[in-house]
């Protein structure tokens, strides 16, 4: 991906579903660090520690499945969680 930035084919590098350890590892070795990490983030999965970790390292957080997953409430109900 760094070569793509060097060649002017993309402006920024982003990653998806990286956890804190993976982010730190890539930041240690990347010549051009990623600017974004897209993670699953919604009411039932807020991941505050990961969001803070990313923000502390200067990465923008982009959420997917922001409205949650249809049927997730039913899944929780199977375990007695409402």
N, CA, C and O of each residue as an XYZ file, in Angstrom:
328
protein
N       0.824     -1.196      0.000
C       0.000      0.000      0.000
C       0.864      1.255      0.000
O       0.497      2.270     -0.592
N       1.999      1.182      0.658
C       2.874      2.349      0.668
C       3.322      2.698     -0.743
O       3.450      3.874     -1.084
N       3.559      1.690     -1.557
C       3.944      1.918     -2.952
C       2.823      2.621     -3.714
O       3.087      3.451     -4.584
N       1.581      2.294     -3.391
C       0.444      2.945     -4.035
C       0.406      4.442     -3.693
O       0.088      5.272     -4.546
N       0.731      4.775     -2.448
C       0.801      6.188     -2.046
C       1.955      6.861     -2.784
O       1.797      7.961     -3.313
N       3.118      6.205     -2.821
C       4.286      6.762     -3.514
C       3.994      7.033     -4.982
O       4.481      8.016     -5.541
N       3.200      6.168     -5.611
C       2.870      6.315     -7.031
C       1.692      7.246     -7.279
O       1.288      7.448     -8.424
N       1.142      7.810     -6.215
C       0.034      8.746     -6.358
C      -1.290      8.077     -6.686
O      -2.230      8.746     -7.114
N      -1.380      6.767     -6.491
C      -2.613      6.056     -6.808
C      -3.609      6.070     -5.660
O      -4.789      5.782     -5.862
N      -3.163      6.395     -4.484
C      -4.041      6.568     -3.328
C      -3.421      7.622     -2.426
O      -2.210      7.841     -2.452
N      -4.243      8.260     -1.642
C      -3.733      9.322     -0.775
C      -3.456      8.844      0.640
O      -2.510      9.303      1.280
N      -4.278      7.925      1.128
C      -4.164      7.486      2.511
C      -4.294      5.972      2.597
O      -4.865      5.326      1.718
N      -3.758      5.431      3.665
C      -3.858      4.001      3.938
C      -4.761      3.816      5.145
O      -4.651      4.542      6.133
N      -5.650      2.846      5.060
C      -6.511      2.500      6.181
C      -6.487      1.002      6.399
O      -6.096      0.238      5.516
N      -6.904      0.593      7.571
C      -6.990     -0.823      7.903
C      -8.396     -1.116      8.410
O      -9.179     -0.201      8.669
N      -8.700     -2.377      8.543
C     -10.028     -2.762      8.996
C      -9.914     -3.899      9.998
O      -9.176     -4.862      9.790
N     -10.654     -3.770     11.081
C     -10.736     -4.800     12.112
C      -9.401     -5.089     12.795
O      -9.179     -6.209     13.255
N      -8.517     -4.112     12.871
C      -7.256     -4.292     13.597
C      -7.502     -4.063     15.077
O      -8.171     -3.104     15.461
N      -6.959     -4.946     15.909
C      -7.044     -4.743     17.351
C      -5.865     -3.873     17.807
O      -5.038     -3.476     16.986
N      -5.784     -3.582     19.084
C      -4.751     -2.681     19.610
C      -3.340     -3.182     19.306
O      -2.477     -2.404     18.900
N      -3.107     -4.470     19.501
C      -1.776     -5.027     19.256
C      -1.399     -4.936     17.787
O      -0.258     -4.610     17.458
N      -2.337     -5.220     16.909
C      -2.066     -5.148     15.476
C      -1.775     -3.718     15.045
O      -0.888     -3.480     14.225
N      -2.519     -2.770     15.593
C      -2.290     -1.359     15.270
C      -0.889     -0.947     15.707
O      -0.159     -0.322     14.938
N      -0.514     -1.289     16.921
C       0.818     -0.928     17.409
C       1.913     -1.563     16.560
O       2.929     -0.932     16.268
N       1.698     -2.811     16.168
C       2.697     -3.506     15.352
C       2.867     -2.825     14.003
O       3.993     -2.640     13.542
N       1.762     -2.449     13.365
C       1.851     -1.805     12.047
C       2.444     -0.406     12.169
O       3.184      0.030     11.287
N       2.126      0.303     13.254
C       2.701      1.639     13.446
C       4.208      1.574     13.667
O       4.932      2.503     13.308
N       4.678      0.485     14.253
C       6.113      0.325     14.490
C       6.898      0.080     13.211
O       8.065      0.461     13.122
N       6.272     -0.554     12.212
C       7.021     -0.937     11.016
C       6.668     -0.128      9.772
O       7.427     -0.139      8.803
N       5.552      0.561      9.776
C       5.096      1.254      8.568
C       5.877      2.538      8.328
O       6.100      3.331      9.243
N       6.280      2.722      7.101
C       6.896      3.984      6.704
C       5.809      5.061      6.575
O       6.009      6.214      6.954
N       4.663      4.658      6.035
C       3.489      5.538      5.945
C       2.410      4.897      6.815
O       1.809      3.901      6.413
N       2.162      5.445      7.983
C       1.204      4.804      8.903
C      -0.232      4.937      8.394
O      -0.564      5.889      7.689
N      -1.073      3.976      8.760
C      -2.487      4.087      8.400
C      -3.124      5.253      9.156
O      -2.710      5.598     10.263
N      -4.128      5.843      8.539
C      -4.804      6.976      9.175
C      -6.186      6.598      9.700
O      -6.833      7.393     10.381
N      -6.639      5.379      9.380
C      -8.000      4.996      9.700
C      -8.062      3.514     10.046
O      -7.352      2.697      9.460
N      -8.919      3.179     11.004
C      -9.235      1.783     11.284
C     -10.747      1.660     11.320
O     -11.412      2.300     12.135
N     -11.286      0.839     10.438
C     -12.725      0.609     10.398
C     -13.030     -0.592     11.281
O     -12.509     -1.686     11.062
N     -13.879     -0.378     12.280
C     -14.215     -1.441     13.225
C     -15.722     -1.516     13.412
O     -16.449     -0.558     13.151
N     -16.174     -2.679     13.870
C     -17.591     -2.819     14.202
C     -17.850     -2.038     15.479
O     -17.191     -2.249     16.497
N     -18.811     -1.140     15.413
C     -19.065     -0.244     16.529
C     -20.541      0.114     16.534
O     -21.055      0.717     15.592
N     -21.211     -0.269     17.614
C     -22.631      0.056     17.755
C     -23.015     -0.069     19.216
O     -22.166     -0.347     20.063
N     -24.271      0.132     19.511
C     -24.752      0.146     20.887
C     -24.373     -1.118     21.657
O     -24.047     -1.049     22.842
N     -24.415     -2.254     20.997
C     -24.136     -3.516     21.677
C     -22.660     -3.895     21.661
O     -22.261     -4.852     22.325
N     -21.853     -3.162     20.918
C     -20.416     -3.424     20.841
C     -19.710     -2.079     20.714
O     -19.401     -1.635     19.608
N     -19.455     -1.432     21.852
C     -18.934     -0.068     21.838
C     -17.412      0.003     21.802
O     -16.876      0.992     21.304
N     -16.705     -0.974     22.295
C     -15.247     -1.067     22.251
C     -14.527      0.217     22.702
O     -13.663      0.717     21.981
N     -14.866      0.747     23.866
C     -14.278      2.030     24.278
C     -12.753      1.989     24.428
O     -12.085      2.978     24.126
N     -12.198      0.878     24.883
C     -10.734      0.801     25.045
C     -10.040      0.853     23.692
O      -9.021      1.527     23.545
N     -10.580      0.149     22.704
C      -9.977      0.174     21.365
C     -10.119      1.553     20.731
O      -9.173      2.054     20.124
N     -11.282      2.167     20.863
C     -11.489      3.503     20.296
C     -10.498      4.493     20.909
O      -9.895      5.283     20.184
N     -10.323      4.463     22.214
C      -9.376      5.363     22.873
C      -7.952      5.082     22.407
O      -7.187      6.013     22.155
N      -7.597      3.820     22.292
C      -6.260      3.432     21.838
C      -5.986      3.994     20.441
O      -4.916      4.542     20.180
N      -6.958      3.849     19.561
C      -6.798      4.358     18.196
C      -6.682      5.877     18.183
O      -5.820      6.433     17.502
N      -7.541      6.539     18.929
C      -7.505      8.002     18.980
C      -6.199      8.500     19.583
O      -5.646      9.494     19.114
N      -5.698      7.829     20.611
C      -4.428      8.220     21.233
C      -3.268      8.115     20.256
O      -2.271      8.822     20.398
N      -3.391      7.243     19.272
C      -2.335      7.051     18.290
C      -2.595      7.816     16.994
O      -1.868      7.660     16.013
N      -3.632      8.637     17.005
C      -3.890      9.518     15.869
C      -4.658      8.900     14.728
O      -4.712      9.481     13.644
N      -5.254      7.741     14.932
C      -6.044      7.118     13.877
C      -7.490      7.558     13.989
O      -8.015      7.742     15.088
N      -8.121      7.722     12.853
C      -9.542      8.024     12.794
C     -10.291      6.706     12.890
O      -9.898      5.717     12.270
N     -11.361      6.688     13.661
C     -12.184      5.492     13.807
C     -13.399      5.632     12.908
O     -14.126      6.622     12.975
N     -13.609      4.630     12.067
C     -14.808      4.557     11.248
C     -15.569      3.312     11.671
O     -14.994      2.228     11.781
N     -16.855      3.472     11.907
C     -17.639      2.319     12.348
C     -18.356      1.690     11.171
O     -18.726      2.360     10.207
N     -18.541      0.385     11.277
C     -19.469     -0.281     10.376
C     -20.482     -1.022     11.228
O     -20.241     -1.287     12.406
N     -21.581     -1.344     10.646
C     -22.697     -1.978     11.359
C     -23.160     -1.079     12.510
O     -23.466     -1.551     13.605
N     -23.201      0.219     12.235
C     -23.506      1.217     13.249
C     -24.877      1.012     13.885
O     -25.070      1.320     15.060
N     -25.806      0.504     13.130
C     -27.142      0.255     13.675
C     -27.253     -1.136     14.276
O     -28.342     -1.565     14.660
N     -26.137     -1.837     14.359
C     -26.149     -3.185     14.901
C     -26.568     -4.189     13.846
O     -26.732     -3.849     12.674
N     -26.734     -5.393     14.262
C     -27.121     -6.465     13.345
C     -28.555     -6.865     13.616
O     -28.923     -7.109     14.765
N     -29.376     -6.938     12.569
C     -30.736     -7.423     12.792
C     -30.673     -8.812     13.414
O     -29.895     -9.656     12.971
N     -31.448     -9.041     14.390
C     -31.454    -10.339     15.048
C     -30.502    -10.442     16.215
O     -30.543    -11.435     16.941
N     -29.647     -9.460     16.426
C     -28.699     -9.529     17.533
C     -29.435     -9.516     18.866
O     -29.036    -10.195     19.812
N     -30.506     -8.742     18.935
C     -31.300     -8.709     20.164
C     -31.882    -10.094     20.434
O     -31.939    -10.535     21.582
N     -32.314    -10.778     19.373
C     -32.823    -12.140     19.536
C     -31.707    -13.067     20.040
O     -31.939    -13.933     20.883
N     -30.514    -12.873     19.519
C     -29.354    -13.661     19.944
C     -29.098    -13.453     21.434
O     -28.872    -14.411     22.173
N     -29.137    -12.191     21.868
C     -28.943    -11.904     23.282
C     -30.052    -12.528     24.119
O     -29.808    -13.034     25.215
N     -31.270    -12.487     23.594
C     -32.408    -13.059     24.307
C     -32.247    -14.552     24.555
O     -32.743    -15.074     25.553
N     -31.554    -15.241     23.651
C     -31.302    -16.666     23.843
C     -30.454    -16.927     25.092
O     -30.476    -18.027     25.643
N     -29.722    -15.927     25.524
C     -28.875    -16.058     26.714
C     -29.468    -15.344     27.931
O     -28.803    -15.174     28.954
N     -30.735    -14.928     27.799
C     -31.411    -14.276     28.905
C     -31.010    -12.813     29.086
O     -31.258    -12.223     30.138
N     -30.397    -12.238     28.072
C     -29.972    -10.833     28.132
C     -30.972    -10.014     27.315
O     -31.249    -10.334     26.159
N     -31.496     -8.981     27.908
C     -32.441     -8.131     27.182
C     -31.870     -6.799     26.885
O     -32.538     -5.963     26.277
